[in-house]
């Protein structure tokens, strides 16, 4: 098991400077995105930025790091996150000491459904209001809150709920034709 100080030393090594690593329950996990993965992330960022231009509630962030102050076994990097600006400023060094209001995870090759579920459970249990899990091969999105879980296919529409009031996105818009 790797603790936070060893993890910080590891990611600061010059050989790791251009790589992304998460600390998940004490295990170092490298993020290995594909072009499809990046395409889906870009779709989320594009649609969320358009929404936030009209509704300036906060920030949409790709690959931002979050780590709770009392948790030395986890340092998480959702693929995309939304953070309300009210009462917060953008962190310019190290990890944000809280979970984002919305975390979006896109399944990469080699990532199990169990790992995806674990990421959602951890994030929700530690302060996120909503998590969207994207399964590119299945062309599905799972929308989760502490109280609800909904599986959405290409003919469904993703809703921002109370976290992003009025935000909607057709699931099919996330995937290339």
N, CA, C and O atoms as a DFTB+ gen file, in Angstrom:
708 C
 N C O
     1  1       0.841      -1.172       0.000
     2  2       0.000       0.000       0.000
     3  2       0.893       1.245       0.000
     4  3       1.860       1.326       0.758
     5  1       0.560       2.199      -0.849
     6  2       1.323       3.428      -0.965
     7  2       0.593       4.529      -0.209
     8  3      -0.612       4.707      -0.386
     9  1       1.300       5.261       0.622
    10  2       0.701       6.388       1.315
    11  2       1.000       7.667       0.558
    12  3       1.844       7.692      -0.338
    13  1       0.299       8.728       0.926
    14  2       0.312       9.980       0.195
    15  2       1.714      10.529      -0.064
    16  3       1.997      10.941      -1.189
    17  1       2.591      10.552       0.919
    18  2       3.913      11.139       0.703
    19  2       4.705      10.366      -0.345
    20  3       5.379      10.971      -1.178
    21  1       4.633       9.038      -0.314
    22  2       5.318       8.239      -1.331
    23  2       4.683       8.461      -2.699
    24  3       5.379       8.500      -3.714
    25  1       3.365       8.605      -2.723
    26  2       2.665       8.840      -3.986
    27  2       3.095      10.176      -4.583
    28  3       3.385      10.258      -5.777
    29  1       3.137      11.214      -3.767
    30  2       3.559      12.535      -4.251
    31  2       4.983      12.471      -4.805
    32  3       5.267      13.037      -5.861
    33  1       5.866      11.790      -4.101
    34  2       7.241      11.625      -4.589
    35  2       7.251      10.885      -5.929
    36  3       7.993      11.255      -6.840
    37  1       6.438       9.855      -6.047
    38  2       6.358       9.051      -7.270
    39  2       5.915       9.897      -8.462
    40  3       6.548       9.861      -9.517
    41  1       4.829      10.661      -8.299
    42  2       4.319      11.422      -9.449
    43  2       5.211      12.603      -9.807
    44  3       5.131      13.127     -10.918
    45  1       6.068      13.030      -8.866
    46  2       6.985      14.141      -9.142
    47  2       8.255      13.703      -9.857
    48  3       9.010      14.551     -10.332
    49  1       8.510      12.399      -9.947
    50  2       9.704      11.921     -10.636
    51  2       9.661      12.353     -12.097
    52  3       8.595      12.350     -12.713
    53  1      10.797      12.718     -12.647
    54  2      10.846      13.232     -14.019
    55  2      10.282      12.245     -15.032
    56  3       9.672      12.665     -16.015
    57  1      10.469      10.953     -14.819
    58  2       9.957       9.951     -15.748
    59  2       8.423       9.928     -15.766
    60  3       7.827       9.412     -16.711
    61  1       7.784      10.478     -14.736
    62  2       6.318      10.458     -14.629
    63  2       5.668      11.806     -14.907
    64  3       4.451      11.933     -14.773
    65  1       6.435      12.801     -15.285
    66  2       5.914      14.157     -15.438
    67  2       4.779      14.279     -16.455
    68  3       3.865      15.079     -16.252
    69  1       4.814      13.519     -17.528
    70  2       3.786      13.632     -18.568
    71  2       2.750      12.511     -18.486
    72  3       2.050      12.232     -19.459
    73  1       2.661      11.883     -17.336
    74  2       1.731      10.770     -17.154
    75  2       0.751      11.119     -16.039
    76  3       1.052      11.934     -15.167
    77  1      -0.425      10.493     -16.076
    78  2      -1.434      10.725     -15.044
    79  2      -1.606       9.474     -14.200
    80  3      -1.814       8.379     -14.722
    81  1      -1.517       9.653     -12.891
    82  2      -1.686       8.556     -11.955
    83  2      -2.707       8.937     -10.897
    84  3      -2.786      10.088     -10.469
    85  1      -3.484       7.950     -10.487
    86  2      -4.387       8.117      -9.357
    87  2      -3.917       7.196      -8.237
    88  3      -3.254       6.188      -8.481
    89  1      -4.265       7.554      -7.025
    90  2      -4.044       6.681      -5.877
    91  2      -5.420       6.204      -5.453
    92  3      -6.240       6.993      -4.983
    93  1      -5.676       4.905      -5.620
    94  2      -6.995       4.333      -5.339
    95  2      -6.831       3.262      -4.271
    96  3      -6.288       2.186      -4.521
    97  1      -7.310       3.582      -3.083
    98  2      -7.206       2.675      -1.936
    99  2      -5.762       2.185      -1.743
   100  3      -5.526       1.004      -1.489
   101  1      -4.809       3.107      -1.868
   102  2      -3.418       2.785      -1.620
   103  2      -2.669       2.188      -2.795
   104  3      -1.482       1.885      -2.671
   105  1      -3.329       2.008      -3.934
   106  2      -2.689       1.444      -5.128
   107  2      -2.522       2.534      -6.185
   108  3      -3.451       3.297      -6.450
   109  1      -1.331       2.603      -6.788
   110  2      -1.094       3.563      -7.862
   111  2      -1.659       2.995      -9.161
   112  3      -1.337       1.875      -9.559
   113  1      -2.505       3.786      -9.811
   114  2      -3.160       3.367     -11.054
   115  2      -2.894       4.434     -12.113
   116  3      -3.208       5.608     -11.913
   117  1      -2.315       4.021     -13.240
   118  2      -2.057       4.967     -14.320
   119  2      -3.287       5.087     -15.195
   120  3      -3.947       4.097     -15.509
   121  1      -3.585       6.328     -15.588
   122  2      -4.686       6.579     -16.514
   123  2      -4.131       6.477     -17.936
   124  3      -3.146       7.133     -18.271
   125  1      -4.771       5.648     -18.771
   126  2      -4.313       5.424     -20.138
   127  2      -5.463       5.669     -21.121
   128  3      -6.066       4.723     -21.625
   129  1      -5.760       6.941     -21.387
   130  2      -6.889       7.243     -22.269
   131  2      -6.596       6.925     -23.738
   132  3      -5.448       6.900     -24.183
   133  1      -7.684       6.685     -24.464
   134  2      -7.611       6.452     -25.906
   135  2      -8.197       7.666     -26.625
   136  3      -8.667       8.605     -25.984
   137  1      -8.167       7.644     -27.949
   138  2      -8.790       8.731     -28.707
   139  2     -10.296       8.779     -28.459
   140  3     -10.861       9.863     -28.313
   141  1     -10.951       7.620     -28.409
   142  2     -12.392       7.607     -28.139
   143  2     -12.668       8.203     -26.764
   144  3     -13.594       8.997     -26.597
   145  1     -11.876       7.823     -25.803
   146  2     -11.967       8.353     -24.441
   147  2     -11.869       9.885     -24.485
   148  3     -12.695      10.579     -23.892
   149  1     -10.863      10.403     -25.185
   150  2     -10.652      11.844     -25.292
   151  2     -11.808      12.530     -26.025
   152  3     -12.199      13.642     -25.669
   153  1     -12.348      11.872     -27.038
   154  2     -13.476      12.433     -27.785
   155  2     -14.679      12.632     -26.862
   156  3     -15.317      13.685     -26.888
   157  1     -14.982      11.636     -26.061
   158  2     -16.132      11.710     -25.147
   159  2     -15.903      12.806     -24.115
   160  3     -16.822      13.560     -23.796
   161  1     -14.696      12.900     -23.597
   162  2     -14.370      13.962     -22.637
   163  2     -14.564      15.331     -23.290
   164  3     -15.124      16.239     -22.676
   165  1     -14.104      15.477     -24.523
   166  2     -14.254      16.745     -25.244
   167  2     -15.725      17.099     -25.434
   168  3     -16.097      18.268     -25.336
   169  1     -16.560      16.106     -25.702
   170  2     -17.996      16.363     -25.845
   171  2     -18.586      16.896     -24.543
   172  3     -19.342      17.868     -24.552
   173  1     -18.244      16.264     -23.434
   174  2     -18.734      16.754     -22.141
   175  2     -18.272      18.177     -21.879
   176  3     -19.065      19.034     -21.487
   177  1     -16.987      18.426     -22.096
   178  2     -16.459      19.761     -21.826
   179  2     -17.138      20.802     -22.701
   180  3     -17.500      21.874     -22.216
   181  1     -17.316      20.504     -23.981
   182  2     -17.967      21.437     -24.900
   183  2     -19.382      21.780     -24.438
   184  3     -19.748      22.953     -24.369
   185  1     -20.168      20.770     -24.126
   186  2     -21.562      20.998     -23.731
   187  2     -21.663      21.660     -22.356
   188  3     -22.511      22.526     -22.144
   189  1     -20.807      21.256     -21.432
   190  2     -20.836      21.876     -20.100
   191  2     -20.361      23.326     -20.146
   192  3     -20.908      24.177     -19.446
   193  1     -19.352      23.615     -20.961
   194  2     -18.883      25.000     -21.093
   195  2     -19.974      25.890     -21.696
   196  3     -20.160      27.025     -21.257
   197  1     -20.687      25.385     -22.691
   198  2     -21.786      26.156     -23.279
   199  2     -22.855      26.438     -22.222
   200  3     -23.374      27.552     -22.140
   201  1     -23.178      25.438     -21.425
   202  2     -24.163      25.609     -20.347
   203  2     -23.666      26.640     -19.329
   204  3     -24.416      27.528     -18.925
   205  1     -22.402      26.519     -18.918
   206  2     -21.863      27.410     -17.879
   207  2     -21.681      28.842     -18.378
   208  3     -21.622      29.771     -17.571
   209  1     -21.592      29.032     -19.680
   210  2     -21.554      30.386     -20.230
   211  2     -22.882      31.086     -19.947
   212  3     -22.914      32.277     -19.638
   213  1     -23.966      30.339     -20.055
   214  2     -25.303      30.879     -19.793
   215  2     -25.682      30.841     -18.312
   216  3     -26.501      31.641     -17.860
   217  1     -25.094      29.922     -17.566
   218  2     -25.393      29.722     -16.145
   219  2     -24.065      29.649     -15.382
   220  3     -23.593      28.551     -15.087
   221  1     -23.460      30.788     -15.061
   222  2     -22.114      30.785     -14.463
   223  2     -22.114      30.310     -12.996
   224  3     -21.974      31.100     -12.062
   225  1     -22.272      29.019     -12.841
   226  2     -22.350      28.414     -11.509
   227  2     -20.989      27.967     -10.983
   228  3     -20.798      27.843      -9.773
   229  1     -20.045      27.727     -11.889
   230  2     -18.758      27.194     -11.466
   231  2     -17.898      26.858     -12.660
   232  3     -17.978      27.498     -13.709
   233  1     -17.061      25.830     -12.480
   234  2     -16.064      25.491     -13.487
   235  2     -16.167      24.031     -13.905
   236  3     -16.452      23.155     -13.088
   237  1     -15.932      23.782     -15.185
   238  2     -15.779      22.417     -15.678
   239  2     -14.277      22.208     -15.877
   240  3     -13.593      23.038     -16.476
   241  1     -13.779      21.079     -15.362
   242  2     -12.337      20.860     -15.318
   243  2     -11.976      19.476     -15.841
   244  3     -12.516      18.478     -15.365
   245  1     -11.074      19.401     -16.809
   246  2     -10.592      18.087     -17.235
   247  2      -9.410      17.658     -16.363
   248  3      -8.516      18.457     -16.082
   249  1      -9.412      16.409     -15.942
   250  2      -8.258      15.803     -15.265
   251  2      -7.752      16.584     -14.049
   252  3      -6.542      16.694     -13.852
   253  1      -8.662      17.127     -13.231
   254  2      -8.272      17.824     -12.000
   255  2      -8.159      16.812     -10.857
   256  3      -8.926      15.852     -10.785
   257  1      -7.202      17.040      -9.976
   258  2      -6.949      16.110      -8.865
   259  2      -7.704      16.549      -7.608
   260  3      -7.779      17.735      -7.285
   261  1      -8.267      15.541      -6.903
   262  2      -8.999      15.762      -5.660
   263  2      -8.494      14.782      -4.609
   264  3      -8.328      13.591      -4.871
   265  1      -8.254      15.320      -3.407
   266  2      -7.843      14.466      -2.303
   267  2      -8.330      15.060      -0.990
   268  3      -8.045      16.213      -0.667
   269  1      -9.065      14.257      -0.246
   270  2      -9.555      14.705       1.047
   271  2      -8.392      14.794       2.033
   272  3      -7.501      13.946       2.003
   273  1      -8.384      15.801       2.901
   274  2      -7.254      16.022       3.803
   275  2      -6.913      14.837       4.707
   276  3      -5.740      14.631       5.018
   277  1      -7.881      14.072       5.127
   278  2      -7.627      12.964       6.050
   279  2      -7.558      11.603       5.368
   280  3      -7.647      10.571       6.033
   281  1      -7.400      11.592       4.055
   282  2      -7.372      10.333       3.318
   283  2      -6.044      10.201       2.578
   284  3      -5.864      10.772       1.502
   285  1      -5.123       9.448       3.156
   286  2      -3.804       9.279       2.543
   287  2      -3.763       8.142       1.533
   288  3      -2.719       7.901       0.927
   289  1      -4.881       7.432       1.338
   290  2      -4.902       6.296       0.420
   291  2      -5.586       6.602      -0.908
   292  3      -5.666       5.734      -1.777
   293  1      -6.080       7.833      -1.072
   294  2      -6.801       8.171      -2.292
   295  2      -6.452       9.564      -2.775
   296  3      -6.476      10.529      -2.011
   297  1      -6.129       9.654      -4.048
   298  2      -5.913      10.907      -4.747
   299  2      -6.520      10.675      -6.127
   300  3      -5.922      10.002      -6.967
   301  1      -7.696      11.228      -6.356
   302  2      -8.498      10.872      -7.528
   303  2      -8.468      11.959      -8.592
   304  3      -8.377      13.149      -8.292
   305  1      -8.548      11.517      -9.846
   306  2      -8.593      12.421     -10.998
   307  2      -9.761      11.996     -11.894
   308  3      -9.576      11.172     -12.790
   309  1     -10.951      12.540     -11.669
   310  2     -12.033      12.239     -12.616
   311  2     -11.658      12.757     -14.004
   312  3     -10.900      13.718     -14.132
   313  1     -12.187      12.120     -15.029
   314  2     -11.895      12.572     -16.392
   315  2     -12.383      13.999     -16.606
   316  3     -11.702      14.812     -17.231
   317  1     -13.563      14.293     -16.083
   318  2     -14.136      15.638     -16.128
   319  2     -14.800      15.867     -14.782
   320  3     -15.376      14.948     -14.200
   321  1     -14.719      17.087     -14.293
   322  2     -15.426      17.404     -13.056
   323  2     -16.041      18.787     -13.158
   324  3     -15.592      19.641     -13.923
   325  1     -17.081      18.980     -12.363
   326  2     -17.712      20.291     -12.222
   327  2     -17.633      20.668     -10.757
   328  3     -17.957      19.872      -9.875
   329  1     -17.192      21.909     -10.506
   330  2     -17.084      22.433      -9.151
   331  2     -17.824      23.766      -9.109
   332  3     -17.556      24.659      -9.913
   333  1     -18.752      23.893      -8.170
   334  2     -19.426      25.179      -7.974
   335  2     -18.408      26.209      -7.487
   336  3     -17.531      25.905      -6.679
   337  1     -18.544      27.423      -7.992
   338  2     -17.615      28.487      -7.606
   339  2     -18.008      29.142      -6.286
   340  3     -17.170      29.769      -5.639
   341  1     -19.243      29.010      -5.886
   342  2     -19.706      29.655      -4.653
   343  2     -18.893      29.175      -3.443
   344  3     -18.900      27.992      -3.103
   345  1     -18.203      30.110      -2.811
   346  2     -17.416      29.796      -1.632
   347  2     -16.081      29.123      -1.913
   348  3     -15.388      28.713      -0.981
   349  1     -15.712      29.005      -3.182
   350  2     -14.463      28.332      -3.543
   351  2     -13.685      29.159      -4.556
   352  3     -14.243      30.001      -5.261
   353  1     -12.409      28.903      -4.608
   354  2     -11.580      29.458      -5.679
   355  2     -10.848      28.274      -6.300
   356  3     -10.759      27.203      -5.700
   357  1     -10.334      28.473      -7.483
   358  2      -9.603      27.399      -8.148
   359  2      -8.280      27.154      -7.429
   360  3      -7.577      28.097      -7.064
   361  1      -7.953      25.897      -7.232
   362  2      -6.716      25.499      -6.571
   363  2      -5.586      25.574      -7.600
   364  3      -5.703      25.016      -8.691
   365  1      -4.505      26.253      -7.260
   366  2      -3.414      26.391      -8.231
   367  2      -2.176      25.574      -7.869
   368  3      -1.155      25.665      -8.551
   369  1      -2.256      24.786      -6.813
   370  2      -1.137      23.908      -6.471
   371  2      -1.668      22.704      -5.709
   372  3      -2.397      22.846      -4.728
   373  1      -1.295      21.526      -6.169
   374  2      -1.724      20.303      -5.498
   375  2      -3.183      19.962      -5.769
   376  3      -3.820      20.514      -6.667
   377  1      -3.684      19.043      -4.971
   378  2      -5.050      18.549      -5.148
   379  2      -6.055      19.440      -4.430
   380  3      -5.742      20.057      -3.412
   381  1      -7.266      19.497      -4.974
   382  2      -8.356      20.173      -4.265
   383  2      -8.699      19.324      -3.040
   384  3      -8.752      18.099      -3.148
   385  1      -8.933      19.939      -1.882
   386  2      -9.166      19.180      -0.652
   387  2     -10.629      18.777      -0.441
   388  3     -11.081      18.654       0.698
   389  1     -11.349      18.576      -1.512
   390  2     -12.762      18.193      -1.477
   391  2     -13.068      17.430      -2.756
   392  3     -12.251      17.402      -3.676
   393  1     -14.231      16.816      -2.817
   394  2     -14.670      16.133      -4.033
   395  2     -15.448      17.130      -4.899
   396  3     -16.051      18.062      -4.367
   397  1     -15.444      16.949      -6.210
   398  2     -16.211      17.850      -7.078
   399  2     -17.712      17.628      -6.881
   400  3     -18.132      16.590      -6.370
   401  1     -18.504      18.603      -7.287
   402  2     -19.955      18.452      -7.203
   403  2     -20.438      17.387      -8.183
   404  3     -21.368      16.637      -7.884
   405  1     -19.805      17.324      -9.353
   406  2     -20.087      16.308     -10.369
   407  2     -18.766      15.726     -10.834
   408  3     -17.840      16.462     -11.175
   409  1     -18.682      14.405     -10.847
   410  2     -17.507      13.720     -11.394
   411  2     -17.954      12.873     -12.576
   412  3     -18.979      12.195     -12.509
   413  1     -17.187      12.914     -13.651
   414  2     -17.478      12.131     -14.843
   415  2     -16.291      11.217     -15.101
   416  3     -15.151      11.671     -15.193
   417  1     -16.571       9.926     -15.215
   418  2     -15.545       8.932     -15.496
   419  2     -15.909       8.203     -16.789
   420  3     -17.025       7.703     -16.932
   421  1     -14.969       8.145     -17.724
   422  2     -15.150       7.425     -18.978
   423  2     -14.300       6.158     -18.891
   424  3     -13.096       6.228     -18.647
   425  1     -14.923       5.017     -19.088
   426  2     -14.218       3.743     -18.971
   427  2     -13.164       3.621     -20.071
   428  3     -13.455       3.781     -21.256
   429  1     -11.943       3.336     -19.649
   430  2     -10.839       3.096     -20.579
   431  2     -10.677       1.595     -20.763
   432  3     -11.124       0.817     -19.921
   433  1     -10.038       1.179     -21.859
   434  2      -9.767      -0.251     -22.013
   435  2      -8.994      -0.759     -20.798
   436  3      -8.065      -0.106     -20.321
   437  1      -9.380      -1.902     -20.320
   438  2      -8.716      -2.487     -19.164
   439  2      -9.331      -2.104     -17.834
   440  3      -9.047      -2.743     -16.821
   441  1     -10.171      -1.071     -17.810
   442  2     -10.851      -0.709     -16.571
   443  2     -12.097      -1.574     -16.420
   444  3     -12.923      -1.651     -17.329
   445  1     -12.224      -2.206     -15.297
   446  2     -13.375      -3.072     -15.051
   447  2     -14.602      -2.254     -14.662
   448  3     -14.490      -1.113     -14.213
   449  1     -15.766      -2.855     -14.841
   450  2     -17.005      -2.233     -14.370
   451  2     -16.944      -2.047     -12.857
   452  3     -17.480      -1.076     -12.324
   453  1     -16.286      -2.982     -12.165
   454  2     -16.141      -2.896     -10.708
   455  2     -15.337      -1.657     -10.328
   456  3     -15.708      -0.947      -9.394
   457  1     -14.245      -1.389     -11.036
   458  2     -13.455      -0.192     -10.752
   459  2     -14.288       1.063     -10.986
   460  3     -14.227       2.004     -10.195
   461  1     -15.054       1.081     -12.053
   462  2     -15.913       2.232     -12.336
   463  2     -16.913       2.442     -11.195
   464  3     -17.105       3.567     -10.734
   465  1     -17.542       1.370     -10.750
   466  2     -18.510       1.462      -9.650
   467  2     -17.824       1.932      -8.373
   468  3     -18.379       2.738      -7.626
   469  1     -16.613       1.427      -8.122
   470  2     -15.864       1.839      -6.937
   471  2     -15.559       3.338      -6.987
   472  3     -15.674       4.030      -5.975
   473  1     -15.174       3.834      -8.152
   474  2     -14.890       5.263      -8.280
   475  2     -16.139       6.084      -7.955
   476  3     -16.062       7.086      -7.244
   477  1     -17.275       5.658      -8.473
   478  2     -18.530       6.369      -8.201
   479  2     -18.883       6.305      -6.720
   480  3     -19.220       7.325      -6.117
   481  1     -18.808       5.125      -6.134
   482  2     -19.145       4.960      -4.716
   483  2     -18.264       5.835      -3.834
   484  3     -18.756       6.514      -2.932
   485  1     -16.962       5.817      -4.095
   486  2     -16.024       6.612      -3.303
   487  2     -16.357       8.098      -3.419
   488  3     -16.444       8.803      -2.413
   489  1     -16.539       8.564      -4.640
   490  2     -16.767       9.985      -4.879
   491  2     -18.065      10.452      -4.232
   492  3     -18.098      11.502      -3.591
   493  1     -19.134       9.677      -4.395
   494  2     -20.416      10.037      -3.789
   495  2     -20.348       9.991      -2.263
   496  3     -20.881      10.874      -1.592
   497  1     -19.705       8.981      -1.721
   498  2     -19.605       8.840      -0.265
   499  2     -18.797       9.966       0.373
   500  3     -18.892      10.205       1.577
   501  1     -18.005      10.652      -0.439
   502  2     -17.117      11.682       0.103
   503  2     -17.454      13.097      -0.344
   504  3     -16.606      13.987      -0.280
   505  1     -18.689      13.310      -0.798
   506  2     -19.133      14.679      -1.019
   507  2     -19.639      15.061      -2.384
   508  3     -20.249      16.122      -2.521
   509  1     -19.419      14.254      -3.403
   510  2     -19.971      14.605      -4.717
   511  2     -21.485      14.414      -4.702
   512  3     -22.005      13.516      -4.040
   513  1     -22.175      15.264      -5.435
   514  2     -23.628      15.151      -5.537
   515  2     -24.044      14.169      -6.624
   516  3     -25.081      13.513      -6.526
   517  1     -23.213      14.081      -7.664
   518  2     -23.583      13.286      -8.826
   519  2     -22.333      12.738      -9.498
   520  3     -21.279      13.374      -9.504
   521  1     -22.476      11.530     -10.068
   522  2     -21.397      10.920     -10.862
   523  2     -22.025      10.378     -12.136
   524  3     -23.091       9.763     -12.111
   525  1     -21.344      10.619     -13.247
   526  2     -21.748      10.030     -14.518
   527  2     -20.638       9.080     -14.952
   528  3     -19.490       9.491     -15.120
   529  1     -20.984       7.822     -15.129
   530  2     -20.050       6.813     -15.615
   531  2     -20.386       6.511     -17.067
   532  3     -21.531       6.199     -17.393
   533  1     -19.398       6.602     -17.929
   534  2     -19.619       6.390     -19.361
   535  2     -18.944       5.079     -19.767
   536  3     -17.773       4.846     -19.471
   537  1     -19.713       4.233     -20.452
   538  2     -19.226       2.942     -20.943
   539  2     -19.228       2.987     -22.475
   540  3     -20.233       2.640     -23.096
   541  1     -18.104       3.413     -23.099
   542  2     -18.061       3.619     -24.551
   543  2     -18.426       2.389     -25.382
   544  3     -19.158       2.512     -26.364
   545  1     -17.932       1.207     -25.009
   546  2     -18.222       0.015     -25.812
   547  2     -19.704      -0.320     -25.811
   548  3     -20.227      -0.832     -26.800
   549  1     -20.377      -0.037     -24.719
   550  2     -21.814      -0.310     -24.597
   551  2     -22.662       0.880     -25.022
   552  3     -23.877       0.761     -25.186
   553  1     -22.006       2.044     -25.200
   554  2     -22.676       3.295     -25.555
   555  2     -23.766       3.628     -24.525
   556  3     -24.905       3.948     -24.865
   557  1     -23.365       3.537     -23.264
   558  2     -24.261       3.782     -22.140
   559  2     -23.647       4.791     -21.180
   560  3     -22.427       4.943     -21.108
   561  1     -24.516       5.476     -20.445
   562  2     -24.098       6.355     -19.361
   563  2     -24.912       5.967     -18.129
   564  3     -26.132       5.814     -18.194
   565  1     -24.220       5.814     -17.023
   566  2     -24.884       5.549     -15.754
   567  2     -24.821       6.832     -14.938
   568  3     -23.737       7.338     -14.646
   569  1     -25.982       7.355     -14.572
   570  2     -26.068       8.573     -13.774
   571  2     -26.388       8.174     -12.343
   572  3     -27.398       7.519     -12.086
   573  1     -25.520       8.571     -11.405
   574  2     -25.683       8.166     -10.015
   575  2     -25.695       9.359      -9.067
   576  3     -24.952      10.326      -9.238
   577  1     -26.557       9.262      -8.067
   578  2     -26.540      10.144      -6.908
   579  2     -26.569       9.224      -5.697
   580  3     -26.629       8.004      -5.850
   581  1     -26.529       9.783      -4.511
   582  2     -26.611       8.940      -3.318
   583  2     -27.925       8.172      -3.254
   584  3     -27.990       7.074      -2.701
   585  1     -28.982       8.769      -3.834
   586  2     -30.321       8.183      -3.728
   587  2     -30.840       7.499      -4.977
   588  3     -31.885       6.849      -4.936
   589  1     -30.123       7.634      -6.092
   590  2     -30.689       7.159      -7.350
   591  2     -29.584       6.653      -8.271
   592  3     -28.424       7.053      -8.174
   593  1     -29.987       5.769      -9.155
   594  2     -29.092       5.218     -10.167
   595  2     -29.918       5.011     -11.426
   596  3     -30.976       4.382     -11.386
   597  1     -29.437       5.537     -12.535
   598  2     -30.178       5.439     -13.789
   599  2     -29.221       5.073     -14.913
   600  3     -28.167       5.692     -15.064
   601  1     -29.582       4.075     -15.695
   602  2     -28.787       3.651     -16.840
   603  2     -29.423       4.218     -18.098
   604  3     -30.599       3.979     -18.375
   605  1     -28.633       4.975     -18.861
   606  2     -29.142       5.683     -20.034
   607  2     -28.481       5.186     -21.303
   608  3     -27.259       5.052     -21.375
   609  1     -29.309       4.913     -22.306
   610  2     -28.826       4.497     -23.612
   611  2     -28.821       5.662     -24.590
   612  3     -29.118       6.800     -24.226
   613  1     -28.478       5.358     -25.837
   614  2     -28.331       6.397     -26.857
   615  2     -29.600       7.186     -27.151
   616  3     -29.524       8.290     -27.690
   617  1     -30.743       6.653     -26.816
   618  2     -31.998       7.362     -27.085
   619  2     -32.481       8.147     -25.876
   620  3     -33.574       8.714     -25.895
   621  1     -31.668       8.182     -24.824
   622  2     -32.023       8.876     -23.591
   623  2     -31.292      10.205     -23.491
   624  3     -30.391      10.505     -24.275
   625  1     -31.706      10.992     -22.505
   626  2     -31.109      12.304     -22.273
   627  2     -30.591      12.378     -20.846
   628  3     -31.291      12.043     -19.890
   629  1     -29.371      12.816     -20.730
   630  2     -28.718      13.005     -19.439
   631  2     -29.188      14.337     -18.865
   632  3     -29.287      15.327     -19.589
   633  1     -29.475      14.363     -17.569
   634  2     -29.958      15.579     -16.914
   635  2     -28.993      16.000     -15.814
   636  3     -28.426      15.160     -15.115
   637  1     -28.815      17.299     -15.673
   638  2     -27.949      17.834     -14.627
   639  2     -28.599      17.871     -13.262
   640  3     -27.934      18.169     -12.270
   641  1     -29.885      17.575     -13.192
   642  2     -30.588      17.541     -11.914
   643  2     -30.403      18.822     -11.122
   644  3     -30.342      19.912     -11.691
   645  1     -30.315      18.685      -9.810
   646  2     -30.134      19.849      -8.934
   647  2     -28.708      20.397      -9.005
   648  3     -28.467      21.548      -8.641
   649  1     -27.779      19.591      -9.465
   650  2     -26.373      20.012      -9.539
   651  2     -26.159      21.024     -10.657
   652  3     -25.464      22.023     -10.473
   653  1     -26.756      20.765     -11.812
   654  2     -26.678      21.653     -12.978
   655  2     -28.099      21.876     -13.488
   656  3     -28.482      21.290     -14.501
   657  1     -28.891      22.711     -12.810
   658  2     -30.303      22.881     -13.171
   659  2     -30.485      23.298     -14.629
   660  3     -29.879      24.262     -15.098
   661  1     -31.326      22.555     -15.327
   662  2     -31.630      22.867     -16.717
   663  2     -30.660      22.282     -17.728
   664  3     -30.904      22.376     -18.930
   665  1     -29.574      21.685     -17.278
   666  2     -28.624      21.084     -18.219
   667  2     -29.163      19.744     -18.694
   668  3     -29.561      18.897     -17.894
   669  1     -29.170      19.569     -20.006
   670  2     -29.508      18.273     -20.605
   671  2     -28.529      17.998     -21.735
   672  3     -27.981      18.910     -22.354
   673  1     -28.332      16.714     -21.980
   674  2     -27.432      16.302     -23.051
   675  2     -27.903      14.952     -23.570
   676  3     -28.033      13.996     -22.805
   677  1     -28.158      14.876     -24.868
   678  2     -28.532      13.603     -25.480
   679  2     -27.324      12.669     -25.388
   680  3     -26.216      13.037     -25.778
   681  1     -27.543      11.473     -24.876
   682  2     -26.458      10.516     -24.714
   683  2     -25.779      10.239     -26.056
   684  3     -24.559      10.089     -26.115
   685  1     -26.563      10.170     -27.130
   686  2     -25.975       9.882     -28.441
   687  2     -24.978      10.942     -28.878
   688  3     -24.120      10.661     -29.715
   689  1     -25.066      12.159     -28.332
   690  2     -24.124      13.225     -28.686
   691  2     -22.716      12.950     -28.154
   692  3     -21.754      13.570     -28.607
   693  1     -22.589      12.040     -27.211
   694  2     -21.274      11.737     -26.628
   695  2     -20.424      10.827     -27.497
   696  3     -19.200      10.796     -27.370
   697  1     -21.075      10.091     -28.374
   698  2     -20.381       9.067     -29.132
   699  2     -20.292       9.435     -30.608
   700  3     -21.237       9.997     -31.162
   701  1     -19.155       9.120     -31.258
   702  2     -19.059       9.388     -32.695
   703  2     -20.058       8.519     -33.447
   704  3     -20.423       7.430     -33.005
   705  1     -20.476       9.016     -34.564
   706  2     -21.478       8.301     -35.372
   707  2     -20.893       7.027     -35.933
   708  3     -21.582       6.290     -36.638
